[in-house]
Amino acid sequence: MASSILFFLLLSFFILKTSSQSCTSQKLTLPKTNTLYSNCIDLPYLTSFLHYTHNPSNSSLSIAFIASPPSPSGWVSWGLNPTGTGMVGTQAIAAYTQDGKITIKTLDIQSYKVLVPGKLSYEVWDLSAEQSNGMIRIFATLKVKEVNEVNQVWQVGPSISNGRLDIHEFQPQNLNSKGILKLSGGQNFSSVGTMVDSKTRNKNIHGILNAVSWGVLFPLGVIIARYMRTFPSADPAWFYLHVGCQLSAYVIGVAGWATGLKLGSNSVGITYSLHRNIGIALFAIATLQIFALFLRPKKDHKYRYFWNIYHHSIGYIIIILGLINIFKGFDILNPEKIWKTTYIGVIAALGIIVVLLEVITWIVVLKSKAKKSTKTFEGYNNNGQ
């Protein structure tokens, strides 16, 4: 009996909690007519809600947008994009609380990195906002063209600096907060999640390709060249293994670099300058390294010594830049922790192998030198000189 009561209490709590996160339980009304909005949507990202009424007679769209800012000093915004599906070009209305007062601003967004107030291309009236229970509500009526659907974008940000909205985060929740609003109701919201999922998939492919090429295969090729050639029996097998690893790393790395360029061209306004610049430098240096293979002098050539210095130096630079950029990529992509942990484990394993091989190599070299020294000393005694 007690367990049944507990079960129903938990079930009731779950139902209440769920309903509180649904727009149908909010019962918002139009400010002037005091009538319920015709439609409402539980927006799929950032725990946001939209209530709206479309009036075809005067081409107006009355909305009430509800969202919770990520901090007490944060901001929320909603807008329409007449030119595209993303943030750039959005005509947005933002609201935040400062010094206990709610403030509303309109923004003509022309860049991901600059959120400067500006006049909207839409005619807007009945603009107001309020805050309660940690949620900010924006009310507005906009003049829309005779269309059946519009592109909507919504967002939340961390804080305000000098009266300007600070840049929001670039997490999947933030990047996915856009969609198509059906003005007639019915199927109210059509997500553009397929396009977003495709972009996320391409980011994952870009990260995996570069981690495998610059982060695993290239260091493995250097390890083979440094330690296998110590053993005469491994010659020339070590050379072909080394070349195979480096060429494979380069080909995969070029594919990763190309996906990075594609991602950059598809993400107008979003620039990870350091990650991009290191990637470009890495590709250029690796290309020089590959071409240097075809200019490799013979072992007894007088320039072979200088070629070796160049080849080894560039190789170690590629490893360092590759590792730095891979971890920069982890910070940008922000995948599940297991991926970063796994890669760190792979690098740690390669590091342990390097230490062991370094010890073995020095033992072999010292023994070889000692053996040569003993033979020379014995030859000196046998000749009687």
Secondary structure as GFF3:
##gff-version 3
##sequence-region A 1 385
A	DSSP	alpha_helix	2	20	.	.	.	ID=ss1
A	DSSP	three_ten_helix	23	25	.	.	.	ID=ss2
A	DSSP	beta_strand	39	43	.	.	.	ID=ss3
A	DSSP	beta_strand	48	55	.	.	.	ID=ss4
A	DSSP	beta_strand	60	67	.	.	.	ID=ss5
A	DSSP	beta_strand	75	80	.	.	.	ID=ss6
A	DSSP	beta_strand	91	98	.	.	.	ID=ss7
A	DSSP	beta_strand	101	108	.	.	.	ID=ss8
A	DSSP	beta_strand	124	132	.	.	.	ID=ss9
A	DSSP	beta_strand	135	143	.	.	.	ID=ss10
A	DSSP	beta_strand	149	157	.	.	.	ID=ss11
A	DSSP	beta_strand	160	161	.	.	.	ID=ss12
A	DSSP	beta_strand	164	165	.	.	.	ID=ss13
A	DSSP	alpha_helix	172	175	.	.	.	ID=ss14
A	DSSP	beta_strand	178	182	.	.	.	ID=ss15
A	DSSP	beta_strand	189	191	.	.	.	ID=ss16
A	DSSP	alpha_helix	193	212	.	.	.	ID=ss17
A	DSSP	pi_helix	213	217	.	.	.	ID=ss18
A	DSSP	alpha_helix	218	227	.	.	.	ID=ss19
A	DSSP	three_ten_helix	228	230	.	.	.	ID=ss20
A	DSSP	three_ten_helix	232	234	.	.	.	ID=ss21
A	DSSP	alpha_helix	237	266	.	.	.	ID=ss22
A	DSSP	alpha_helix	273	293	.	.	.	ID=ss23
A	DSSP	alpha_helix	304	333	.	.	.	ID=ss24
A	DSSP	alpha_helix	337	382	.	.	.	ID=ss25
###
